[in-house]
Amino acid sequence: MDWIRLGNSGKDLTGVGGRIRPVSPAELATHNTLNDAWLAIRGRVYNITHYLPYHPGGPEELMRGAGMDATQLFDKVHPWVNYDSLLAKCLVGPLRFELPDADELFDSSNPSPKSDRLREPSKAQELVRKSMENLANCITPVRKKITAKDEEPKKGSPPSKIMQSLVHSVDLPVSISRRAGSSPAKKTEKVDSPLPLRYDWIQTSMKLTISVYTGHLANPGGCARITEGFLLIEVATNGWLRTLKVKPEAKLKEPLQLRVFAESGKIEMTAQKAEACVWKGCGEVSLGAATRVSSPRTVDCRVLETGKVSHDTSLIAVCPRAGPVVVPLGQHVRVHKRIDGNECVRSYTPVGDGWGPSDSNDIFSALRLAVKRYDSGALSPHLTQLQVGDLISLSGPYGNFQLQKLKTVKTLYLIAAGTGITPMLGLIKFMLSRSNPRCERTHLLFFNKTEADILFEDNLKTISSEDDRLKITYVLSEASPSWTGHKGRITSELLTEAFGNIQCDDKCTHYACLCGPTEFTYTGLDLLKKQGLKDTCIHAFMG
């Protein structure tokens, strides 16, 4: 509401006198400081200098897109937010691109991506855009000033008639970025302390979404559940646990959805409203004190889906009965089962969404475990025979991988054997989707016995065909006569042939990860160090 008041105050938020004019990419690049920040989203340039203090994720998050086309960054963090309405008073003008030649534009036999720039939005899109822009100018500012002692008014202003009509006609996000509680704690020089949290909320007529911001590359984990009418969101970062407790304005119901955006460190929780309506506020919110995670938690999980990824490996989707759980990237869980009076425990790294042959889009916040069956194994035969509805016990998360290690990495080398591919899958998607710094190359060296043993081959082939930054080298130890690729086991010569000569210096922009059987992993570590990689540029996943 303070931002809306500023927009309606008559102050020039564009910095150019309010006159709409084209902006070239070169001119846009010069506006990249805290005192002069412009960015472009979907072909429109906005002066965000005055908006920086109001951004729920903090100025530093928004500055990651300053001076550039931030469309991909925006779509990755919060694509549902109506930026055009929120920043309507900051519009400088369209981002000017080189226009295509006439022959290129109208040649239907050879369509050019440049011609897409001249396409007009549909009438429906333009109507929604104008409606939301008008909405931003029609909301009456609240009269009560939010002071430091009372950051959130107990009763928010009722939604306007325009807002109500929009909400009930389409399920648009209508409430955005309202700080739900006290300001984050100031940073101290103490190293062993939790990072500050920021959080905000957004609603539609049917859903409530709460976003918790843990910081760039904080690699958070967490869980969410509804208990006695309260919504509890637990967030874990670097060994610290904090609980966001929400007493909602009206009743919420399951299922809950939980997502993590690895680069920005945002956790997003979405709950269903029991009754379709627009709330005046999200309710009473409190943030508990940070406590040290003393030991991993054990939860009962229900099997939601099972499928095959190879002749002897199953993909099992499970979800805790108490509510969804997210595991930090590069960390694993343990499956517990009592067999003949003894507890049997095995470690598995969740593979994330989109890797199964029949990944169901209607299964939210599931943990997907790739389990290879060993006929003489104690636990894997039981797990690969699980049916939908069966229960298993998980504990975790475990592991010491820190996403901050990849902060300056542009080239990532991944060495995996068999089911050691599972932690690499999340790293592949993270590196190819990150924006700052942009990944230049991700090279996977994948060892297996036979062609039939290669896991997620179709998925990896699809990704590499769509993004040439991903290069995959397969190595088989028991290859068939028809195999034309690499054969054998991990050697120094094979690493050099696949990756080239890797040399560490004072400012390395490369990193290597290994995962596989214990002997394989230790051999790989030794070979990488002999090739000149420092310990600080290598991580071995051990379970």
C-alpha positions as CSV (number, residue, x, y, z in Angstrom):
1,M,0.0,0.0,0.0
2,D,2.9,2.4,0.7
3,W,4.2,1.6,-2.9
4,I,0.7,2.4,-4.3
5,R,0.6,5.6,-2.4
6,L,4.0,6.7,-3.8
7,G,2.8,5.8,-7.3
8,N,-0.3,8.0,-6.9
9,S,1.7,10.9,-5.3
10,G,2.6,12.5,-8.6
11,K,6.3,11.8,-8.2
12,D,8.1,10.9,-11.4
13,L,9.1,7.3,-10.9
14,T,10.3,6.9,-14.5
15,G,13.2,9.3,-14.2
16,V,12.7,10.5,-17.7
17,G,9.7,12.9,-17.1
18,G,7.1,10.2,-17.8
19,R,7.5,10.3,-21.5
20,I,7.4,6.8,-23.1
21,R,10.4,6.3,-25.3
22,P,12.3,3.3,-26.8
23,V,15.4,2.1,-24.9
24,S,18.2,0.3,-26.6
25,P,20.0,-2.6,-24.9
26,A,23.2,-0.5,-24.7
27,E,21.4,2.3,-22.9
28,L,19.7,-0.2,-20.6
29,A,23.1,-1.7,-19.6
30,T,24.2,1.7,-18.2
31,H,21.5,1.8,-15.6
32,N,22.8,-1.0,-13.2
33,T,23.4,0.7,-9.8
34,L,21.4,1.0,-6.6
35,N,20.8,4.7,-7.4
36,D,20.0,4.2,-11.0
37,A,18.5,0.8,-11.8
38,W,16.5,-0.2,-14.9
39,L,15.5,-3.6,-16.0
40,A,13.4,-5.1,-18.9
41,I,10.7,-7.7,-18.7
42,R,9.1,-9.1,-21.9
43,G,10.2,-6.2,-24.0
44,R,9.3,-3.3,-21.5
45,V,11.9,-1.3,-19.6
46,Y,11.1,-0.2,-16.1
47,N,13.0,2.2,-13.8
48,I,13.0,0.2,-10.5
49,T,15.2,2.6,-8.5
50,H,12.4,3.7,-6.3
51,Y,10.9,0.2,-6.0
52,L,14.0,-1.4,-4.6
53,P,13.2,-0.7,-0.9
54,Y,9.7,-2.2,-1.4
55,H,10.8,-5.5,-3.0
56,P,9.9,-8.4,-0.6
57,G,13.0,-10.4,-1.6
58,G,15.2,-7.4,-0.9
59,P,17.1,-5.0,-3.1
60,E,19.9,-7.4,-3.7
61,E,17.7,-9.9,-5.3
62,L,16.1,-7.4,-7.7
63,M,19.5,-5.9,-8.6
64,R,20.5,-9.2,-10.1
65,G,18.4,-8.2,-13.1
66,A,19.5,-4.5,-13.2
67,G,20.8,-3.2,-16.5
68,M,19.6,-6.3,-18.5
69,D,16.6,-8.2,-19.8
70,A,15.4,-9.9,-16.6
71,T,12.6,-11.9,-18.2
72,Q,14.1,-15.4,-17.5
73,L,15.0,-14.4,-14.0
74,F,11.5,-13.1,-13.3
75,D,9.8,-16.2,-14.8
76,K,12.0,-18.5,-12.6
77,V,11.3,-16.7,-9.3
78,H,7.7,-15.5,-9.4
79,P,6.1,-15.5,-12.9
80,W,2.5,-15.2,-11.5
81,V,3.1,-11.6,-10.2
82,N,1.6,-9.0,-12.4
83,Y,4.7,-6.9,-12.8
84,D,3.0,-4.7,-15.5
85,S,0.5,-3.5,-12.9
86,L,3.0,-3.2,-10.1
87,L,5.5,-1.2,-12.1
88,A,3.1,0.7,-14.3
89,K,4.2,4.1,-13.0
90,C,7.9,3.1,-13.6
91,L,7.6,2.3,-17.3
92,V,10.3,4.0,-19.4
93,G,9.4,2.5,-22.7
94,P,9.8,-0.5,-25.0
95,L,13.1,-2.3,-25.3
96,R,14.3,-1.5,-28.8
97,F,15.6,-4.4,-30.9
98,E,16.9,-4.6,-34.5
99,L,13.9,-5.1,-36.7
100,P,14.0,-8.0,-39.2
101,D,14.2,-7.4,-42.9
102,A,10.9,-7.4,-44.8
103,D,11.8,-10.5,-46.8
104,E,12.7,-12.3,-43.6
105,L,9.6,-11.2,-41.8
106,F,7.1,-12.3,-44.4
107,D,8.8,-15.4,-45.6
108,S,6.3,-18.1,-44.4
109,S,8.5,-20.9,-45.7
110,N,11.3,-19.9,-43.3
111,P,9.9,-18.3,-40.2
112,S,12.3,-16.2,-38.2
113,P,12.3,-15.8,-34.4
114,K,12.7,-12.1,-35.0
115,S,9.2,-12.0,-36.5
116,D,7.9,-13.0,-33.1
117,R,8.9,-9.5,-31.7
118,L,6.2,-7.8,-33.9
119,R,3.3,-10.0,-32.8
120,E,0.6,-8.2,-31.0
121,P,-0.9,-9.6,-27.7
122,S,-4.3,-11.2,-27.9
123,K,-7.4,-9.2,-27.1
124,A,-7.8,-11.3,-23.9
125,Q,-4.2,-10.6,-22.8
126,E,-4.5,-6.9,-23.5
127,L,-7.8,-6.8,-21.6
128,V,-6.4,-8.5,-18.5
129,R,-3.3,-6.2,-18.7
130,K,-5.3,-3.0,-18.8
131,S,-7.6,-4.2,-16.1
132,M,-4.8,-5.0,-13.7
133,E,-3.1,-1.7,-14.6
134,N,-6.3,0.2,-13.8
135,L,-6.6,-1.9,-10.6
136,A,-3.3,-0.6,-9.3
137,N,-4.5,3.0,-9.8
138,C,-7.9,2.4,-8.2
139,I,-7.0,0.9,-4.8
140,T,-7.6,3.3,-2.0
141,P,-4.5,3.6,0.2
142,V,-4.9,2.5,3.7
143,R,-5.2,5.4,6.2
144,K,-3.4,3.8,9.0
145,K,0.4,4.2,8.9
146,I,2.4,1.1,9.5
147,T,4.9,1.9,12.2
148,A,8.0,0.0,13.3
149,K,6.1,-1.4,16.2
150,D,3.1,-2.4,14.2
151,E,4.3,-3.4,10.8
152,E,1.1,-5.2,9.7
153,P,-2.4,-3.7,10.4
154,K,-4.7,-6.1,12.1
155,K,-7.4,-5.4,9.6
156,G,-6.6,-4.7,6.0
157,S,-8.7,-2.7,3.6
158,P,-11.5,-4.6,1.9
159,P,-11.0,-5.5,-1.7
160,S,-12.4,-3.0,-4.2
161,K,-15.3,-3.9,-6.6
162,I,-12.8,-4.1,-9.5
163,M,-10.7,-6.5,-7.6
164,Q,-13.7,-8.7,-6.6
165,S,-14.9,-8.8,-10.2
166,L,-11.5,-9.8,-11.5
167,V,-11.0,-12.5,-8.9
168,H,-14.4,-14.1,-9.5
169,S,-14.0,-14.0,-13.3
170,V,-10.6,-15.5,-13.5
171,D,-8.2,-17.0,-10.9
172,L,-5.7,-14.1,-11.0
173,P,-3.2,-13.3,-8.2
174,V,-4.7,-10.2,-6.5
175,S,-2.7,-9.8,-3.3
176,I,1.0,-9.4,-3.5
177,S,4.1,-8.8,-1.5
178,R,2.7,-7.8,1.9
179,R,5.2,-8.3,4.7
180,A,3.7,-10.7,7.1
181,G,5.7,-10.0,10.2
182,S,8.7,-8.3,11.7
183,S,11.7,-7.1,9.7
184,P,14.5,-9.6,9.3
185,A,17.2,-9.5,11.9
186,K,20.3,-7.5,11.1
187,K,23.3,-9.4,10.0
188,T,26.0,-9.8,12.6
189,E,29.6,-10.6,12.3
190,K,29.1,-13.9,14.0
191,V,29.8,-16.6,11.5
192,D,27.8,-19.4,13.2
193,S,24.4,-17.8,13.0
194,P,21.3,-18.3,10.8
195,L,20.7,-16.2,7.7
196,P,17.8,-13.7,8.0
197,L,14.5,-14.6,6.5
198,R,12.0,-12.5,4.5
199,Y,8.6,-13.7,3.6
200,D,5.5,-12.5,1.8
201,W,2.2,-13.8,0.5
202,I,-0.1,-13.7,-2.5
203,Q,-3.6,-15.0,-2.9
204,T,-6.3,-15.9,-5.5
205,S,-9.9,-16.7,-4.8
206,M,-8.9,-20.4,-4.4
207,K,-5.3,-20.5,-3.1
208,L,-2.9,-18.9,-0.6
209,T,0.8,-18.9,-1.5
210,I,3.4,-17.9,1.1
211,S,7.0,-17.4,-0.1
212,V,10.0,-17.6,2.3
213,Y,13.2,-16.0,1.1
214,T,16.4,-17.6,2.6
215,G,19.0,-15.9,0.5
216,H,21.0,-16.5,-2.7
217,L,22.2,-20.1,-2.9
218,A,21.2,-20.8,0.7
219,N,20.0,-24.3,-0.5
220,P,17.1,-24.6,2.0
221,G,15.1,-27.6,2.9
222,G,11.8,-27.7,4.7
223,C,8.3,-29.1,5.3
224,A,4.7,-27.8,5.7
225,R,1.7,-29.1,7.5
226,I,-1.7,-28.0,8.8
227,T,-2.1,-28.7,12.5
228,E,-5.2,-27.7,14.6
229,G,-6.1,-25.0,12.1
230,F,-2.6,-23.5,12.0
231,L,-0.3,-23.6,9.0
232,L,3.3,-24.5,10.0
233,I,6.2,-24.0,7.5
234,E,9.5,-25.2,8.8
235,V,12.6,-24.0,7.0
236,A,16.1,-25.4,7.4
237,T,19.3,-23.7,6.2
238,N,22.8,-24.6,7.1
239,G,21.9,-26.6,10.2
240,W,19.4,-24.0,11.5
241,L,15.6,-24.6,11.7
242,R,12.9,-21.9,11.9
243,T,9.2,-22.2,11.9
244,L,6.7,-19.8,10.3
245,K,3.4,-20.2,12.1
246,V,0.3,-18.9,10.4
247,K,-3.2,-18.6,11.8
248,P,-5.1,-18.1,8.6
249,E,-8.0,-15.7,8.2
250,A,-10.2,-18.6,7.1
251,K,-9.9,-22.3,6.9
252,L,-7.2,-23.9,4.6
253,K,-7.3,-27.5,3.4
254,E,-4.8,-29.9,1.8
255,P,-3.1,-30.8,-0.4
256,L,-0.2,-28.5,0.3
257,Q,2.4,-27.9,-2.3
258,L,6.0,-27.1,-1.5
259,R,8.6,-25.9,-4.1
260,V,12.2,-24.7,-3.8
261,F,13.9,-22.3,-6.2
262,A,17.6,-23.3,-5.8
263,E,19.3,-20.2,-7.1
264,S,17.2,-17.5,-5.3
265,G,16.8,-19.7,-2.2
266,K,13.0,-19.2,-2.1
267,I,10.6,-21.7,-0.6
268,E,7.1,-21.5,-1.9
269,M,4.1,-23.0,-0.1
270,T,0.7,-23.1,-1.7
271,A,-2.5,-24.2,0.2
272,Q,-6.0,-24.5,-0.9
273,K,-8.8,-22.3,0.6
274,A,-11.7,-24.3,2.0
275,E,-14.1,-21.7,0.5
276,A,-13.6,-19.5,-2.5
277,C,-13.2,-15.9,-1.4
278,V,-10.7,-13.0,-1.2
279,W,-9.2,-12.5,2.2
280,K,-8.5,-9.1,3.8
281,G,-5.1,-10.5,5.0
282,C,-3.4,-13.8,5.2
283,G,-3.9,-14.0,9.0
284,E,-1.7,-13.8,12.0
285,V,1.9,-14.7,11.3
286,S,4.8,-15.3,13.7
287,L,8.3,-16.5,13.1
288,G,9.9,-18.7,15.7
289,A,13.4,-18.4,17.0
290,A,16.1,-20.2,15.2
291,T,17.2,-23.5,16.7
292,R,20.0,-25.9,15.8
293,V,19.0,-29.1,14.0
294,S,20.0,-31.7,16.6
295,S,19.2,-34.8,14.6
296,P,17.5,-35.8,11.3
297,R,13.8,-36.3,11.6
298,T,12.0,-39.6,10.8
299,V,8.6,-39.5,9.0
300,D,6.1,-42.0,7.7
301,C,5.5,-41.7,4.0
302,R,2.8,-43.0,1.7
303,V,3.6,-44.4,-1.8
304,L,1.9,-42.2,-4.4
305,E,3.3,-43.7,-7.7
306,T,5.7,-46.4,-8.9
307,G,7.3,-46.8,-12.3
308,K,10.3,-48.3,-14.1
309,V,13.4,-46.4,-15.3
310,S,15.4,-49.5,-16.4
311,H,15.1,-53.3,-16.3
312,D,16.2,-53.4,-12.6
313,T,15.5,-49.9,-11.3
314,S,12.2,-48.4,-10.1
315,L,11.2,-44.8,-9.5
316,I,9.1,-44.6,-6.4
317,A,7.2,-41.3,-5.6
318,V,6.4,-40.9,-1.8
319,C,5.0,-38.1,0.3
320,P,5.1,-37.8,4.1
321,R,1.7,-38.3,5.7
322,A,2.0,-35.1,7.8
323,G,2.7,-32.8,4.8
324,P,5.1,-32.2,1.9
325,V,8.9,-32.1,2.5
326,V,11.7,-30.7,0.3
327,V,15.3,-31.9,0.6
328,P,18.2,-29.5,-0.1
329,L,19.9,-30.0,-3.5
330,G,22.7,-32.6,-3.3
331,Q,21.5,-34.1,0.0
332,H,19.9,-37.5,0.6
333,V,17.4,-39.4,2.8
334,R,17.5,-42.8,4.4
335,V,14.8,-45.5,4.1
336,H,14.3,-47.6,7.3
337,K,12.7,-51.1,7.4
338,R,12.8,-53.8,10.1
339,I,13.6,-57.2,8.6
340,D,13.8,-60.3,10.8
341,G,14.0,-58.1,13.9
342,N,16.9,-56.0,12.5
343,E,16.6,-52.5,11.2
344,C,17.8,-52.2,7.6
345,V,18.8,-48.7,6.3
346,R,19.7,-47.6,2.8
347,S,20.4,-44.1,1.4
348,Y,18.7,-42.5,-1.6
349,T,19.0,-39.1,-3.2
350,P,15.6,-37.7,-4.4
351,V,15.8,-37.0,-8.2
352,G,13.3,-34.2,-8.4
353,D,10.4,-33.7,-10.8
354,G,10.5,-34.5,-14.5
355,W,12.8,-37.5,-14.5
356,G,10.3,-40.4,-14.5
357,P,9.0,-42.0,-17.7
358,S,5.4,-41.2,-16.6
359,D,5.9,-38.3,-14.2
360,S,2.4,-37.2,-13.2
361,N,1.9,-33.5,-13.1
362,D,-0.9,-33.9,-10.5
363,I,1.5,-35.3,-7.9
364,F,2.8,-32.3,-6.0
365,S,5.8,-32.2,-3.6
366,A,6.6,-35.9,-3.8
367,L,10.0,-37.3,-3.1
368,R,11.1,-39.5,-6.0
369,L,13.6,-42.3,-5.2
370,A,15.4,-44.3,-7.8
371,V,15.8,-47.8,-6.3
372,K,18.0,-50.4,-8.0
373,R,17.0,-54.0,-7.2
374,Y,19.6,-56.4,-6.0
375,D,18.2,-60.0,-5.8
376,S,20.5,-60.7,-2.8
377,G,19.9,-57.3,-1.2
378,A,18.2,-56.9,2.1
379,L,16.0,-53.9,1.3
380,S,15.8,-53.2,-2.4
381,P,13.6,-56.3,-3.2
382,H,11.1,-55.0,-0.7
383,L,11.2,-51.4,-2.0
384,T,10.8,-52.3,-5.7
385,Q,7.7,-54.3,-4.9
386,L,5.9,-51.5,-3.1
387,Q,2.4,-50.6,-4.3
388,V,0.5,-47.3,-4.3
389,G,-0.8,-46.7,-0.7
390,D,2.0,-48.6,1.1
391,L,3.9,-47.0,3.9
392,I,7.6,-46.6,4.4
393,S,9.7,-44.7,6.9
394,L,12.3,-42.0,5.8
395,S,14.8,-40.0,7.8
396,G,16.9,-37.0,6.8
397,P,18.1,-35.0,5.2
398,Y,21.7,-36.0,5.3
399,G,24.8,-34.7,3.5
400,N,27.2,-31.7,3.6
401,F,26.9,-30.4,0.0
402,Q,26.7,-26.6,0.0
403,L,25.3,-24.9,-3.1
404,Q,27.4,-21.8,-2.3
405,K,30.4,-23.9,-3.6
406,L,28.9,-23.3,-7.1
407,K,28.6,-19.5,-6.6
408,T,31.2,-18.6,-9.2
409,V,31.2,-21.8,-11.2
410,K,30.7,-21.6,-14.9
411,T,32.0,-25.1,-15.9
412,L,30.8,-28.2,-14.0
413,Y,32.3,-31.7,-14.3
414,L,30.1,-34.6,-13.1
415,I,31.4,-38.1,-12.7
416,A,28.9,-40.8,-11.9
417,A,28.6,-44.6,-11.8
418,G,25.2,-46.4,-11.8
419,T,22.7,-45.0,-9.3
420,G,25.4,-42.4,-8.4
421,I,23.7,-40.4,-11.2
422,T,20.9,-39.3,-8.8
423,P,22.5,-36.3,-7.1
424,M,23.8,-35.2,-10.5
425,L,20.3,-34.8,-12.0
426,G,19.4,-31.9,-9.8
427,L,22.8,-30.2,-10.4
428,I,22.4,-30.5,-14.1
429,K,19.0,-28.7,-14.0
430,F,20.3,-26.1,-11.6
431,M,23.4,-25.3,-13.7
432,L,21.5,-25.0,-17.0
433,S,18.8,-22.8,-15.5
434,R,20.9,-20.5,-13.4
435,S,21.3,-16.9,-14.5
436,N,24.2,-15.4,-12.6
437,P,26.8,-16.4,-13.5
438,R,25.5,-18.2,-16.6
439,C,26.7,-21.8,-17.0
440,E,29.1,-22.2,-19.9
441,R,29.4,-26.0,-19.9
442,T,28.2,-29.0,-17.9
443,H,29.9,-32.3,-18.7
444,L,28.6,-35.6,-17.4
445,L,30.9,-38.7,-17.5
446,F,28.5,-41.6,-16.8
447,F,29.9,-45.1,-16.1
448,N,27.7,-48.3,-16.3
449,K,28.1,-52.0,-17.0
450,T,25.8,-52.4,-20.1
451,E,23.6,-50.2,-22.3
452,A,20.5,-51.5,-20.5
453,D,21.9,-50.2,-17.2
454,I,22.0,-46.5,-18.2
455,L,19.5,-44.7,-16.1
456,F,17.4,-41.7,-17.3
457,E,19.0,-41.9,-20.8
458,D,16.0,-40.6,-22.6
459,N,15.7,-37.6,-20.3
460,L,19.4,-36.8,-20.5
461,K,19.2,-37.1,-24.3
462,T,16.3,-34.7,-24.5
463,I,18.0,-32.1,-22.3
464,S,21.3,-32.3,-24.2
465,S,19.4,-31.9,-27.6
466,E,17.7,-28.8,-26.3
467,D,20.8,-27.3,-24.6
468,D,24.2,-27.8,-26.2
469,R,26.0,-26.7,-23.0
470,L,25.3,-30.2,-21.6
471,K,27.7,-32.8,-22.9
472,I,27.3,-36.5,-22.0
473,T,30.0,-39.2,-22.3
474,Y,28.9,-42.8,-21.6
475,V,31.5,-45.4,-20.6
476,L,30.6,-49.1,-20.4
477,S,32.6,-51.8,-18.6
478,E,30.7,-54.8,-20.2
479,A,29.7,-53.3,-23.5
480,S,28.1,-55.3,-26.3
481,P,30.0,-55.8,-29.6
482,S,27.7,-53.1,-31.2
483,W,28.7,-50.4,-28.7
484,T,30.7,-47.7,-30.4
485,G,31.3,-45.5,-27.4
486,H,33.9,-45.5,-24.6
487,K,34.7,-48.8,-22.8
488,G,36.5,-49.7,-19.6
489,R,36.8,-48.1,-16.2
490,I,37.7,-44.8,-14.8
491,T,41.3,-43.8,-15.6
492,S,43.5,-40.7,-15.8
493,E,43.6,-41.0,-19.6
494,L,39.8,-41.2,-19.9
495,L,39.4,-38.1,-17.7
496,T,41.8,-36.1,-19.8
497,E,40.1,-37.3,-23.0
498,A,36.7,-36.4,-21.8
499,F,37.4,-33.1,-19.9
500,G,40.7,-31.9,-21.3
501,N,43.4,-30.5,-19.1
502,I,41.9,-28.8,-16.0
503,Q,44.1,-26.4,-14.2
504,C,43.2,-24.6,-10.9
505,D,44.3,-21.1,-10.3
506,D,43.5,-18.3,-7.8
507,K,40.0,-17.7,-9.3
508,C,38.7,-21.1,-10.5
509,T,35.4,-21.1,-12.3
510,H,35.1,-24.9,-12.5
511,Y,34.0,-27.6,-10.1
512,A,33.9,-31.4,-10.1
513,C,31.4,-33.7,-8.4
514,L,31.6,-37.5,-8.0
515,C,29.2,-40.2,-6.9
516,G,29.2,-44.0,-7.2
517,P,30.4,-47.1,-5.4
518,T,32.9,-46.3,-2.6
519,E,35.9,-47.7,-4.4
520,F,34.9,-45.8,-7.7
521,T,34.5,-42.5,-5.8
522,Y,37.9,-42.7,-4.0
523,T,39.6,-43.7,-7.2
524,G,38.0,-40.7,-9.0
525,L,39.1,-38.3,-6.2
526,D,42.7,-39.5,-6.4
527,L,42.8,-39.1,-10.2
528,L,41.3,-35.6,-10.2
529,K,43.8,-34.4,-7.6
530,K,46.7,-35.9,-9.7
531,Q,45.4,-33.9,-12.6
532,G,45.8,-30.7,-10.6
533,L,42.3,-30.0,-9.1
534,K,42.3,-28.5,-5.6
535,D,40.3,-30.0,-2.8
536,T,38.2,-26.9,-2.8
537,C,37.1,-27.6,-6.4
538,I,35.9,-31.2,-5.7
539,H,33.0,-32.7,-3.9
540,A,32.3,-36.4,-3.4
541,F,28.8,-37.6,-2.5
542,M,29.1,-40.2,0.1
543,G,26.0,-42.0,1.6
